[in-house]
Amino acid sequence: MAILGIRQRRRLTIVLAVTFAAYLLFRSGRQCHEYDTVLDVDTAEAVKHISDIKLQLTKREKDLGIREAKLLRIEKQLRRTYPGEAKSVMREIEADIPTIYMITPTHTRMVQKAELTRISNTLLHVPRLHWIVIEDSESRTPLVKNFLAHSGLSYTHLNVLTPKMYKLGEKDPNWLKPRGVLQRNLGLKWLRDSLNTETHRGVVYFADDDNTYDLRLFDERLGDFFYAFHF
């Protein structure tokens, strides 16, 4: 076999290198295509699974709505037909419901009383609820004291002042410093000091006074969500 010259060997080396590189690119592209195919299949299955869950939740919500409407009709009929007995039954049912302890920090401002009034009007419709209102102040203010006294709610009125170094400045964004932390902690301390947490059935919910709440939220006290806060 004739010995190849230097130029021929170089050309052959280049050809082999280009061929090998092309082969590697082909293999890499094929593997990527196979991976993309598997990924597309997994994504499609996940999307289908999520859609199935949404359909199940929608169906359950519809069923619960129908059952709730039936129960309300039965309750109204019982109240009309047997008013005395209906009150007794409702008291027994409410006695077995865990108490909701709602912890609400509040601070002095122009709309404070208006916002407390709005949330209290909702809470009046919730059975077995105790409202723990904690003012961010050196002492309990007459405004909140008088408001709670005439609210018709079961309540506890506390206060603790947030140090100036932890308060937001006029130009500070809301996320810069925590708000209502000392007040919420004081509410939790009151619960630990005032109740026997080994035997008392209750749930804790943190509610800001500038929010609005749907009554259906409080029905969840009998479900898994509120029992996550069972103390």
N, C-alpha and C positions, 0 to 999 in steps of 0.2 A: 504494500500500500504506500503510495507516494506520501511523503511528509509534507504537511500543509505549511505554506509560507506564513509569515507573521501577519500580513494583512488578512489572509484568509481566516486565520485563527481568530483574529479580532472580530471579523464579520460574523463568524459562527457564534462567538461568545455573545455578541449583541443580539443576534437572532434568538438564541436560546433564552437570554434574559428577558427579551420582550415577550416571547411566548410564555415563559413562566409567569411573568407579571400579568399577562392577559388571563391566564388560567386562575391565578389568585383572585383577580377582580371578578371573574365569572363565579367562582365559588362563594366569595363574599356576598355578591349580589343575590345569589340563590339562597344563602342562609338568611339574609335580611328579609327577603321576600317570604321565606317560611316563617320567620319570627313575626313579621307583620301580620301574616295570615292567622297565626295562633292568637296574637294580641287582639285582632279584630273579632275573632270568635269569642274570646273571654269578655271583651267589652260588650258585645251584643247580648251575651248571656246575663251579664250584670244589669244591663239596661232592662232586659225582660223581667228579671227578678224584682227590680225596683218597681216596675210598672205593676207587677202582680201584687206586691205589697200595698201599693197605693190603692188598687182596686179593692183589696180586702178591707183596708182601713175605711174607705169610702162606704162600703157596704155595712160595716159594723157601725159607723157613725149614723147611717140612715136607720138601721135597726134600733139603735139606742134612742134616736129621736122619736121613732114610732112608739117605743115602749114608754118613754117619758111622757108623751102626750096621752097615752092610755092611763097611766098612773095619775096624771093630773085630773083627768076626767073622773076617774074613780074617787079620788080624794074630794073633789067638789061635790060629787053625788053623796058621799058619806057625810060631809059636813052639812049638807042640806037636810038629809034624812035623819041622821043621828048626830046632832051637834055636840051633845055632851060626851058621847062615847068617842067621837072623832077627836076631840081635844085630848081625852085621856090616852088614846092610842098614839097620837102625835107626840105627847110628852114622853111616853115610853120609848118611842123610836129615837127621839132626840137625846134621851138619857144614855143611849148606847153609842152615840156618835162621839168620836174623839174631839176634844176641845181644840180649836185653832187658836194659837197664840200669835197674833199679828204684831210684829215689831216695826214701828214707824218712826224714823228720825224726822225732826222738823226744826225749822229755824225761822226767826222773825223776818217778815217781808210783807210787802203790800198785799199780796194775794194769799197769805197764809190761811186766814180764816175761811176764805172762799174755797180753797182746795181741801181743807180739812172737812168742811161741810159736805163737799161733793163725795168724798170717800166714805164719810160716816153714813150718808144716806144709803150707800150700797151695803155697808156692814150691818145695818139694821135688819136686813133681810136674811142674814146668815145666822142659823142657830148655833149655839154653843161656841161663841167666839169671844175672846178676851183681847182687847186692844191695848198694847203697850206703846205709849207715846213718849218719846224721849226728846226733850228740847235741847238744842245746842245753845245753852245759856248758863250764866252763873247761878240763876235761880229759876224756879217755875214761874212763868209769867201769868198775870191775871187773865189775859186773853184766852190762853189755852186752858187754864184751870176752869174758868167759867164755861167755856165751850164744852169741855168734857163732862162737866157736872150736869149740863142740860142736854147731852147727846142721846141719853137713853141706852147707852152701851155699857157693858162691863169693861172696865178699863183700869190701867195703872199709869200714873203720871210721874215721870222721872226727868232728870236733867243732868247734863254734864257738858262743860264748856270745852270746845276744841281749841287748843293753843293756837295763838296767832301764826306761829311758824308753819302750822299745817293747813292754814286756810288759803284759799285761792285769792290771788290779787285780781284787780279789776280787768286786767288784760290777759290773765292766764287762761289757757284752754282748760276745758272741763277735766281732761284726762291727766293733767299735770300732777294733781295731788288727790289722795283718796278722800271721799266725803262720807260723813255719817258713820265712820268706823267706830269711834269711841261710843257713840250712842247705841249702835247695834250690839256692841260688846256689853254695854251696861244692861241692855234688855235681856241678853242671854244670862248674865250674872244674876239678875233678879229671878229668872226662872229656876236656876240651880239652887238659889238660896231659899226660894219660897215654896217649891214643890218637891215632893218625893218622886224623883224620876224613876225609881225602881217599880213603883206601883201605879203612878199616874199615867193615864192614857192621854196623849196630846201630840200635836204637831206644831211646828214652828214655820212661819212664813214671813219673809221680809218684804214689806210693802212701802214704797215711797209715797209721800203725801201728794206729789204732783202727778201721780198716775191715775188711770181709770181702770176699774176691774169689772169683768163680766161675772155675773153670779155663778155661771157654770164652772168657773175656776174652783170654787169652794166645794163643789160636789166631788172633786178629785181626792178629798181627804180620805175617802174609802178605797182609793186605788193605790197603785204602786208608787205614784209620784210623791204624794204627801207622806207615805210611810217611809220614804227615803230619809225624811227629816224627823222620824219618830224618835223621841228621846225618853 
